[in-house]
């Protein structure tokens, strides 16, 4: 954590920090003598990964907050090829509820997942967000943003942040 002269400099630290903490959450294994079920720190991992996607989308995609998650389909960043309905599920049932209510809709769940799994799986109107592939896709997206400073030049999101000071 440092003091930065500008937003692009801050992003060079904040996004990798969020990735590292998400990785720690995914790799941690719960003690079933303490927790009711095995697994990882899935809720904070998901919230961090969704926040990273939301953040990158705020710099790359134009328009409202709902548009930020279109970055998940942007081939230069995540390239997930999700349907509009899938994007809506991620925004409404995962991101918004986790961020504002520390809960998720009952038709969605989290899984540690495997590298080869899709980020989002659906079956019979139920959804599963696989954290390992989402983390790996997020690494690609963060690297793409941070290695392309042109995206952050004359950026409306950054201008809006500077207006807060």
ABEGO torsion letter per residue (X at the ends): XBBBABAAAAAAAAAAAAAAAAAAAAABBBBAAABABBEBBAAAAAAAAAAAAAAAAAAABBEBAAAAAAAAABAABAGAGBBAAAAAAAAAAAAAAAAAAGBBBAABBBBAEBAABBABBBBGGBBBBBAAAAAAAAAAAAAAAAABAAAABGBAAAAAAAAAX
